[in-house]
């Protein structure tokens, strides 16, 4: 960090001072002007090529994306596993 500059919140002059400050302070106490942010988490899972072809065909028939179809089917399967009597 430039010796002539200080962090706007911690008033730290070095990275070490900034780290020490945030080790003992909670960022939520200082985020009054920070905008809310939304995000999603995605993960790639490998599947067999033949299975992907079948999924693509089923998605096309239904007029939805493969991702949507997979999410719907997985959610349905999980619901049946978690609540077997409701199925």
N, C-alpha and C positions, 0 to 999 in steps of 0.2 A: 504494500500500500504506500502511496506517495506520502512522505513525511509531513508535507504541508496540509494533507487532507485528513479528515476524521470521518468516521462512520456517522451517518445522520442519526441513528438511534442510540448506539452504544457509546458514541463519542470516542471510540477506540482509534488509535493512531497506527496500530499494527494488526496483522492477521491474528497473532497470538492473543492480543488484548480483546479482539472481537470474539474469538473462541471462548475465552474465559468469561466474557460477559454473557454469551448465550448459553454457557454451561449452567449459569445460575439464574437465568431469566426465561420467561415463557413468551414465545412470539405472539401468542393470542392476546397478550396484554398491550401489544404495540401495533396491531393491524387495523386501526380505526379507518385509515384511508385506503386500505388494500381492497381491490375489487374482489367480489366473490368469483370463484372459478369452478366450473364443472368439468369433469373428465370421466372417461371410462377406461377400463382395463381390458386389454385384449391379449389373447394368447393363441399361438398357432399350434395345432395338433395335427400330426401326420396321420393320414388314413390311406388305405389301399386304393390304388387307381380305379379298380372296378367298382368299389364302393362309391367313390366320388362321381363316377359316370352315372350310377343309379340315382344318387342324390340330385345331380344336375337335371336328370330327366324328370324326377318327381317335382322338383322346384319349378321347372318349366311348365309342367302340367298345371300346377297351382298358381302360376303367375307371380311367384315370389323368388327372392334370392336364395341361393344355397345356404347362406349364413342364417337367414331367417328360418328356413325349414329346419336346419340342424338345431337351432336354439329352441324352436317350438317342440320338436320331437324329444330333445333331451330334457326339457322342462316337464313334458308329459310323463316321461319315464321316471324322472326323479319324484314327481308327485305320486305316482303309483307305488314307488318303493317306500316313500315316507309315510303315505296314507293308504295302505293296501285295501282297507275296507271301503274306501270311497270310490275305488275304481270299478 
